[in-house]
Structures are given as structure tokens and as C-alpha cells.
Amino acid sequence: VCVCVRLSVCLSVSHSKIQLSAPLSFAIIAHTDHQECVPEKVELKKAVFHQIDALAGPDTILASSTSCIGPSKFTADLKNKGNVIVAHPVNPPHLVPLVEVIPAPWTKPAVLEKTKAIMRELGQAPITVKKEVNGFVLNRLQYALLMEAWRLVEDDVASPEDVDTAVSAGLGLRWSFMGPFQTIDLNANGVVDYCEKYGENITAVCKEQEDSRVMKHSETAKKIEAAMRKTVPAEELEARRLWRDEQLAALAQMRKSKEKEDSAAKRSRE
């Protein structure tokens, strides 16, 4: 069974826009752009893409939603491998606009540009990951912060609750509308000035952060789990996820409103 979804830029996605189709041939023949969403298993993706490749036309874009597998690992022997690309959305995609777009070494440049254009048309914010690296961009950034948060708890520098507060009431407020380079650019007289003032200490701190910790089957995981369950009992996790999505929806609406205000102010100055 193939699920074909026409994404909506609205905050609620209409069920009427989801069509179930079987066999796979109907879905492939009827559409020119496809998004594979099977589990993160290389052999499974190879099998699915071989099926799609056999049915797809020479101009059909074959995209994968994988969050960690480079496209070259499951597309090397496809006849239409130049049309394959990764377009990794962030959950929930109707509330978080980022999409990581990763071409294989043999992906056609036109496929990369068209994929990004499609994502922009859907209201998403695509970025290009120029090389296949483990974790792409989003997860590499996320994991770097997560590992340092882990060390701070494991080394008894701060509690799990206080580490979360440092992000939600501190860094996260800026990061909701600015990236790290935009942040340092404004925290000094430009990036070069920032590096001259703070770069030496930043490098010294980062050298202390070079020891990755084991997360699986660890006592620290149990400690953080216990702290999380004090705030949100296990039976309330689903309700908390809904709360998260409501917060994201409100933030998305606020950002959209502010962008309109900024655009109008810019036009008035021109």
C-alpha cells in the first residue's frame, strides 16, 4: 500500500488529502514527485526504491524522508538514480518548516533545485546538505547540545530540570528566530570581532567537551527519566505531545504575523 499525501501549509492537515492506493503502480504512474517514508532500514529502502524505479518515468523525482541514511547507500544501482534525493522533514512537518535536502553524488542539479522549490511552495524551509554526513545538519546540531546536556547531568554540574530551563528560558528563545551565526554576529561588532573577543575561551571549553558519553543502558538515562516522570507521568505523555504541538502552532502563527509586519515596515521605508 502506498500513501500519497499532498501537504498542506495550514496547521491542520485535512484527511481528505490523503489517498491510499494499491497497487504501487497506480501511485507512481499518477504522480511525478514521490516521498518514501518507510522505516530506517537500508535494505528495506533499497527494495522499495527498486520497485519505484521500475515504474517511474525519466523525470520523476524520487525522494526519501530518511533522517540519517545518505541516499548513495540505497540508490547506487537504480536506472533513474539521478532523480533520487533525500528530503528529510522535521516532525511534526506541518508545524516545523525545516526540510533537509541531501543529494547523492549522482543526483541531477535540476532535481535538487526542483525539490527545494516544491518545499518552498508548500511553505517549508529547505536547506541543502552538500555532503552525506552522519546525522545531516539538524541532528548533528541537536546531538551536540544533547551530549553536553548529558555530561552536565552525569558530572553533577546541574539537574536535568535546570538544564532544560537553560535552553527553554535562555538559548531557545533566541534560537526560535535566529541561528547561531546570526546570534554571534549581533553579540559583537560582527563575527570576526566576536571570535577575537571570545574565540579563545570557546575553544578551551569545547576541548573539555570532546569526551562523548555512553547513553544506552546508562545510569544517567535512568536519572533523567526519573526527573522527566516527576513533571510528566508516563500516562500523560500523549497529552504532553499535544501540548507541544499547540506551542509550536502558536509560535508558527506568531512568526508568520511578525514576518508580515516586518515586510510591511520594509516596504514603507523603500
TIPA-703286 format. One line per 2 residues: number of its first residue (from 0); for each residue z, y, x of N, C-alpha, C. Coordinates in steps of 0.2 Angstrom, whole numbers, plus 5000, padded with zeros to 4 digits. Each point is the difference from the previous one (the first is absolute). Layout:
N
NUM	Z/Y/X/Z/Y/X/Z/Y/X ~ ...
REM end
This chain:
270
0	5000/4994/5004/5000/5006/4996/5000/5006/5004 ~ 4996/5005/4999/4999/5006/5004/5003/5006/4995
2	5004/5004/5003/5002/5006/4996/4997/5006/5003 ~ 4996/5003/4995/4997/5006/5002/5003/5006/4997
4	5003/5005/5004/5004/5005/4998/4996/5007/5002 ~ 4999/5004/4995/4998/5007/5001/5006/5004/5000
6	5002/5003/5006/5006/5004/5001/5000/5006/4996 ~ 5005/5002/4998/5001/5006/4996/5004/5005/5004
8	4998/5007/5000/5004/5005/5004/5006/5002/4996 ~ 5001/4997/4994/5005/5002/4995/5006/4996/5003
10	5006/5002/4998/5006/4997/5002/5002/4993/4997 ~ 4996/4999/4994/5001/4994/4997/4993/4997/4999
12	4999/4994/5003/4994/4996/5000/4999/4996/4993 ~ 4994/5002/4997/4999/4997/4993/4998/4992/5001
14	5003/4996/4996/4999/4993/5001/4993/4999/4997 ~ 4997/5004/4996/4993/4999/4998/4995/5001/5006
16	5002/5002/5005/4995/5001/5006/5001/4994/5005 ~ 5003/4995/4998/5001/4994/5004/4996/4994/4996
18	4995/4997/5004/4996/4995/4997/5001/4994/5004 ~ 5002/4994/4996/5000/4994/5004/4993/4996/4999
20	4997/4998/5005/4994/4997/5000/5000/4993/5004 ~ 4996/4996/4997/4999/4993/5003/4993/4998/4998
22	4996/4997/5004/5001/4999/5007/5000/5006/5004 ~ 5001/4999/5007/5000/5005/5004/4993/5004/5001
24	4995/4996/4999/4993/5003/5000/4999/5006/4995 ~ 5003/5000/4994/4999/5005/4996/5003/5007/5002
26	5006/4999/5003/5003/5006/5003/4996/5003/5006 ~ 4998/4996/5004/4996/5002/5006/4993/5003/4998
28	4997/4997/4996/4993/5002/4998/5001/5007/4996 ~ 5005/5001/4996/5001/5005/4996/5002/5007/5003
30	5002/4999/5006/5003/5006/5004/4998/5000/5007 ~ 5000/5007/5002/4997/5001/5007/5006/5001/5005
32	5006/5001/4998/5006/5001/5004/5005/4995/4998 ~ 5003/4996/5005/5005/4995/4998/5006/5001/5005
34	5006/4999/4997/5006/5000/5003/5004/4994/5000 ~ 5001/4996/5005/5003/4993/5000/5008/5002/5001
36	5003/4996/4996/5008/5001/5000/5003/4993/5000 ~ 4998/4995/5004/5003/4994/5000/5006/5000/5005
38	5004/4995/5000/5006/5000/5005/4998/5001/5007 ~ 5005/5002/5005/4998/5001/5007/5000/4994/5004
40	4994/4996/4999/4999/4994/5003/4993/5000/5003 ~ 4999/5000/5006/4993/5001/5003/4996/4995/4998
42	5001/4993/4999/4996/4995/4998/4998/5001/4993 ~ 5005/5002/4996/4998/5002/4993/4995/5005/4999
44	5001/5006/5004/4996/5005/5000/4993/4998/5002 ~ 4999/4996/5005/4994/4998/5003/4996/4996/4994
46	5004/4996/4996/4997/4996/4995/4997/5004/4994 ~ 5005/5005/4998/4998/5005/4995/4994/5004/5002
48	5000/5003/5006/4994/5004/5002/4994/4996/5001 ~ 5000/4994/5002/4994/4996/5000/4997/4999/4993
50	5004/4999/4995/4998/4999/4993/4997/5007/4998 ~ 5003/5006/5002/4997/5006/4998/4994/5002/5003
52	5000/4998/5007/4994/5002/5004/4994/4996/4998 ~ 5001/4994/4997/4994/4996/4998/4997/5003/4994
54	5004/5004/4996/4997/5003/4994/4999/5007/5000 ~ 5002/5004/5005/4999/5007/5000/4994/5002/5003
56	4998/5006/4997/4993/5003/5003/5001/5003/5006 ~ 4994/5002/5003/5000/5003/5007/5004/5006/5001
58	5001/5004/4994/5003/5006/5000/5007/5000/4997 ~ 5003/4994/4998/5006/5000/4997/5006/5001/5005
60	5005/5004/4999/5005/5001/5004/5006/4995/4998 ~ 5002/4996/5006/5005/4995/4999/5006/5002/5003
62	5005/5003/4996/5006/5002/5003/5006/4996/4999 ~ 5005/5000/5005/5006/4996/4999/5006/5005/5000
64	5005/4997/4996/5006/5004/5000/5005/4998/5005 ~ 4999/4996/5005/5005/4998/5004/5004/5005/5004
66	5006/4999/5001/5004/5005/5003/5001/4999/5007 ~ 4998/4994/5003/5001/4999/5007/4995/4996/5003
68	4995/4997/4997/4995/4996/5003/4993/5004/5002 ~ 4998/5000/5006/4994/5004/5002/4994/4997/4997
70	4995/5003/4997/4995/4997/4997/4996/4996/5004 ~ 5000/5001/5007/4996/4995/5004/5002/4993/5000
72	5007/4999/4998/5003/4993/5000/4997/4996/4994 ~ 4997/5003/4995/4998/4996/4995/4992/5001/4997
74	4997/5004/5004/4993/5002/4998/4995/4999/5006 ~ 5001/4997/5005/4996/5000/5006/4993/4996/4998
76	5000/4995/4996/4994/4996/4999/4997/5001/4993 ~ 5002/5005/4997/4997/5002/4994/4993/5003/5001
78	4995/4998/4995/4993/5003/5001/5000/5008/4998 ~ 5005/5002/4996/5000/5007/4999/5007/5003/5003
80	5001/4998/5006/5006/5002/5003/5000/5008/5002 ~ 4995/5003/5000/4999/5007/5001/5003/5004/4994
82	5001/4997/4994/5002/5003/4994/5007/4999/4999 ~ 5004/4996/5004/5007/4999/4999/5004/5005/5003
84	5006/5002/4997/5004/5005/5002/5007/4998/4997 ~ 5005/5003/5003/5007/4999/4997/5002/5007/4997
86	5002/5000/4994/5002/5006/4997/5007/4999/4997 ~ 5005/5001/5004/5007/4998/4999/5004/5005/4996
88	5001/4999/4993/5004/5005/4996/5007/4999/5001 ~ 5004/5005/4998/5008/5000/5001/5002/4999/4993
90	5005/4995/4999/5003/4999/4993/5005/5005/4998 ~ 5000/5002/4994/4995/4999/4995/4994/5005/5001
92	4994/4998/5000/4994/5004/5002/4999/5006/4995 ~ 5002/4999/4994/4999/5006/4995/5005/5005/5001
94	5005/4999/5005/5005/5006/5001/4999/5002/5007 ~ 4999/4995/5005/4999/5002/5007/4993/5000/5002
96	4997/5006/5001/4993/5000/5001/4997/4998/5007 ~ 5004/4998/5005/4997/4998/5006/4997/4994/5000
98	4994/4999/5003/4996/4994/5001/4998/5000/5008 ~ 5002/4995/5003/4998/4999/5007/4993/4996/5000
100	4995/5003/5003/4993/4997/5000/4999/4998/5007 ~ 4999/4993/5001/4999/4997/5007/4993/4997/5000
102	4995/5002/5004/4994/4996/5001/5001/4995/5005 ~ 4996/4995/5000/4999/4995/5005/4995/5003/5005
104	5000/4997/5006/4995/5002/5005/4993/5001/4998 ~ 4998/4995/4995/4994/5000/4997/4999/5004/4994
106	5005/5003/4997/4999/5003/4994/4995/5006/5000 ~ 4996/5001/4996/4995/5005/5000/5003/5007/4999
108	4999/5005/5004/5003/5007/4999/4999/5002/4992 ~ 4994/4999/4997/4999/5002/4993/5005/4997/4996
110	5002/4994/5001/5005/4996/4996/5007/5003/5000 ~ 5002/5002/5006/5006/5004/5002/5000/5006/4996
112	4995/5004/5000/5000/5007/4997/5000/4999/4992 ~ 4996/4995/4998/5000/4999/4993/5006/4998/4997
114	5004/4995/5003/5006/4998/4998/5005/5006/5000 ~ 5000/5004/5005/5005/5006/4999/4998/5005/4995
116	4993/5000/4998/4998/5005/4995/5002/4997/4993 ~ 5000/4993/4999/5002/4997/4994/5008/5001/4999
118	5003/5000/5006/5008/5001/4999/5001/5007/4998 ~ 4997/5004/5003/5001/5008/4999/4998/5001/4992
120	4995/4997/4998/4998/5001/4993/5005/4997/4995 ~ 5004/4995/5002/5005/4997/4996/5007/5004/5001
122	5000/5005/5004/5006/5004/5001/5004/4998/5005 ~ 4998/4995/5005/5004/4998/5005/4999/5004/5006
124	5004/4998/5006/4999/5004/5006/4999/4995/5005 ~ 4993/4999/5002/4999/4995/5005/5000/5002/5007
126	5003/4996/5005/5000/5002/5007/4996/4994/5003 ~ 4997/5002/5006/4996/4995/5004/5004/4997/5006
128	5001/4994/5000/5003/4996/5005/4995/4998/5005 ~ 4999/5003/5006/4994/4999/5004/5000/4994/5004
130	5006/4997/5000/5000/4993/5004/5004/4995/4996 ~ 4999/4994/5001/5004/4995/4996/5006/4999/5004
132	5006/5002/4998/5006/5000/5003/5005/4996/4995 ~ 5005/4996/5002/5005/4997/4996/5004/5005/4996
134	5000/5000/4994/5004/5005/4996/4996/5006/4998 ~ 4994/5001/5002/4996/5006/4999/5004/5006/5001
136	4999/5005/4996/5004/5006/5002/5007/5001/4996 ~ 4999/4999/4993/5006/5001/4996/5006/4995/5002
138	4998/4994/5001/5006/4995/5001/5002/5001/5008 ~ 4996/5002/5004/5003/5002/5007/5005/5005/5000
140	4998/5006/4996/5005/5005/4999/5006/4998/4997 ~ 4999/4996/4994/5006/4998/4996/5004/4995/5004
142	4997/4996/5004/5004/4995/5004/5004/5003/5006 ~ 4997/5006/5003/5004/5003/5005/5006/5003/4997
144	5000/5003/4995/5006/5003/4997/5005/4995/4997 ~ 4997/4995/4997/5004/4994/4998/5004/4997/5006
146	4997/4999/5005/5003/4997/5006/5005/5004/5003 ~ 4999/5007/5000/5006/5004/5003/5005/5000/4995
148	4999/5000/4993/5005/5000/4995/5004/4994/5001 ~ 4997/4994/5001/5003/4994/5001/5005/5000/5006
150	4997/5003/5006/5005/5000/5006/5006/5005/4999 ~ 4999/5005/4996/5006/5004/4999/5005/4997/4996
152	4998/4995/4995/5005/4997/4996/5003/4994/5005 ~ 4996/4996/5003/5002/4995/5004/5004/5002/5006
154	4999/5006/5003/5004/5002/5005/5006/5004/4998 ~ 5001/5000/4993/5006/5004/4997/5000/5007/5001
156	4994/5003/5000/5000/5007/5001/5000/5004/4993 ~ 4998/4997/4995/5000/5002/4993/5000/4995/4995
158	5002/5001/4994/5000/4995/4995/4993/5000/4997 ~ 4998/4994/4996/4994/5000/4997/4999/5006/4995
160	5005/5002/4996/5000/5005/4996/4998/5007/5003 ~ 5003/5001/5006/4999/5006/5003/4993/5001/5003
162	4998/4994/5003/4993/5000/5002/4995/5002/4995 ~ 5001/4997/4994/4995/5001/4994/5001/5008/4999
164	5006/5002/5000/5001/5008/4998/4997/5004/5005 ~ 5000/4998/5006/4996/5004/5006/4993/5001/4998
166	4997/4995/4997/4993/5000/4999/4999/5003/4993 ~ 5003/4998/4995/4999/5003/4993/5002/5007/4999
168	5005/5002/5004/5003/5007/4999/4998/5004/5006 ~ 4996/4997/5005/4998/5004/5006/4993/4999/5001
170	4998/4996/5004/4993/4999/5002/4995/4999/4995 ~ 5002/4996/4995/4996/4999/4994/4997/5006/4996
172	5005/5005/5000/4998/5006/4996/4994/5003/5003 ~ 5000/5001/5007/4994/5003/5003/4994/4995/5000
174	5001/4994/5001/4995/4995/5001/4996/4999/4993 ~ 5003/5002/4994/4997/4999/4994/4994/5005/4999
176	4999/5005/5005/4995/5004/4999/4997/5002/5007 ~ 5003/4998/5006/4998/5002/5007/5000/4993/5004
178	4995/5000/5004/5000/4994/5005/5005/5002/5006 ~ 5001/4995/5005/5004/5002/5006/4997/5005/5004
180	4993/5000/5001/4997/5005/5005/5000/5007/4996 ~ 4999/5000/4994/5001/5007/4996/5007/5002/5001
182	5005/4996/5000/5007/5002/5000/5001/5003/5007 ~ 4999/4997/5005/5001/5002/5007/4996/5007/5001
184	4994/5000/4998/4996/5006/5000/5004/5006/4998 ~ 5004/5000/4994/5004/5005/4997/5007/5001/5003
186	5002/4995/5003/5007/5000/5003/5000/5004/5007 ~ 4994/5002/5002/5000/5004/5007/4994/5004/4999
188	4998/5003/5005/4993/5004/5000/4994/4996/5002 ~ 5000/4995/4996/4994/4995/5001/5002/4993/5003
190	4996/4996/5000/5002/4993/5003/5001/5000/5007 ~ 4996/5004/5004/5002/5000/5007/5006/5003/5002
192	5002/5005/4996/5007/5004/5001/5005/4995/4998 ~ 4999/4996/4995/5005/4995/4998/5002/4995/5005
194	4994/4997/5003/5001/4995/5005/5003/5003/5006 ~ 4999/5006/5002/5003/5003/5006/5007/5001/4999
196	5002/5002/4994/5007/5001/4998/5004/4993/4999 ~ 4997/4995/4997/5004/4995/4998/4997/4993/5002
198	4995/5000/5003/4996/4994/5002/5004/4995/5005 ~ 5004/5003/5005/5004/4997/5005/5005/4996/4996
200	5004/5003/4996/5005/4996/4996/4998/4995/4995 ~ 4994/5002/4997/4997/4995/4996/4998/4993/5003
202	4997/5001/5006/4998/4994/5004/5006/4997/5002 ~ 5006/5003/5002/5006/4997/5002/5003/4996/4994
204	5000/5002/4994/5003/4997/4995/4995/4994/4998 ~ 4994/5001/5000/4995/4994/4999/5001/4994/5005
206	5001/5002/5006/5001/4994/5005/5006/4996/4998 ~ 5005/5003/4996/5006/4996/4998/4998/4996/4994
208	4994/5001/4997/4998/4997/4994/4995/4994/5001 ~ 4999/4998/5006/4995/4996/5002/5002/4992/4999
210	5007/4999/4998/5002/4993/4999/5000/4998/4993 ~ 4994/4997/4998/5000/4998/4993/5005/4994/4998
212	5002/5000/4994/5006/4996/4998/4997/4994/4995 ~ 5003/4995/5000/4998/4994/4996/5003/5002/4993
214	4995/4999/4995/5002/5002/4993/5001/4994/4996 ~ 4996/4995/5001/5001/4994/4996/5006/4996/5002
216	5003/4997/4994/5007/4996/5001/5005/5004/5004 ~ 5000/5007/5000/5005/5003/5004/5006/5003/4995
218	5006/5001/5004/5006/5002/4997/4999/5007/4997 ~ 4996/5004/5004/4998/5007/4998/4997/5000/4993
220	4995/4995/4999/4997/5000/4993/5005/4999/4995 ~ 5005/4996/5001/5005/4998/4995/5004/5006/4999
222	5002/5004/5005/5004/5006/5000/4996/5005/4995 ~ 4994/5001/5002/4996/5005/4996/4999/4998/4993
224	4999/4994/4999/4999/4997/4993/5006/5001/4996 ~ 5006/4999/5003/5007/5001/4996/5000/5007/4998
226	4998/5005/5005/5001/5007/4998/4995/5002/4995 ~ 4994/4997/5000/4995/5002/4994/5003/4997/4994
228	5003/4994/4999/5002/4997/4994/5006/5004/4997 ~ 5004/5004/5004/5005/5004/4998/4997/5006/4995
230	4995/5002/5002/4996/5006/4997/4996/4997/4994 ~ 4996/4995/5001/4996/4997/4995/5001/4992/5000
232	5004/4998/4995/5001/4993/4999/4993/4996/5000 ~ 4999/4994/5002/4994/4996/5000/4997/5000/4993
234	5004/5000/4995/4997/4999/4993/4997/5007/4998 ~ 5001/5005/5004/4998/5007/4998/4994/5002/5004
236	4997/4996/5004/4995/5002/5005/4994/5002/4996 ~ 4998/4996/4995/4994/5002/4996/5001/5007/4997
238	5005/5001/4997/5001/5007/4998/5000/5005/5005 ~ 5002/4999/5006/5000/5004/5006/4993/5002/5002
240	4996/4994/5000/4993/5001/5001/4996/5005/4995 ~ 5002/4999/4994/4997/5005/4995/5003/5007/5001
242	5006/5001/5002/5003/5006/5002/4996/5003/5006 ~ 4998/4996/5005/4996/5002/5006/4993/5003/4998
244	4997/4996/4995/4994/5002/4998/5000/5007/4996 ~ 5005/5001/4996/5001/5006/4997/5001/5006/5005
246	5003/4999/5005/5001/5005/5005/4994/5001/5003 ~ 4996/4995/5002/4993/5001/5003/4995/5004/4995
248	5001/4998/4994/4995/5003/4995/5002/5008/5000 ~ 5007/5001/5000/5002/5007/4999/4998/5004/5006
250	5000/4997/5006/4998/5003/5006/4993/5001/5001 ~ 4996/4995/4997/4993/5001/5000/4997/5006/4995
252	5004/5001/4995/4998/5005/4995/5002/5007/5003 ~ 5006/5000/5004/5002/5006/5003/4995/5002/5006
254	4998/4995/5004/4995/5002/5005/4993/5002/4997 ~ 4998/4997/4995/4994/5002/4997/5000/5007/4997
256	5006/5002/4997/5001/5007/4997/5000/5005/5006 ~ 5004/4998/5005/5000/5005/5006/4994/5001/5003
258	4996/4994/5001/4993/5001/5003/4996/5005/4996 ~ 5000/4999/4993/4996/5005/4996/5003/5007/5001
260	5006/5001/5001/5003/5007/5001/4997/5002/5007 ~ 5001/4996/5005/4997/5002/5006/4993/5002/5000
262	4996/4996/4997/4993/5001/5000/4998/5007/4996 ~ 5004/5001/4995/4999/5006/4996/5002/5006/5004
264	5005/5000/5004/5003/5005/5004/4995/5001/5006 ~ 4997/4995/5003/4995/5001/5005/4994/5003/4997
266	4997/4998/4994/4994/5004/4997/5002/5007/4999 ~ 5006/5002/4998/5001/5007/4999/5000/5004/5006
268	5002/4997/5006/5000/5004/5006/4993/5001/5003 ~ 4995/4995/4998/4993/5001/5003/4996/5005/4997
REM end
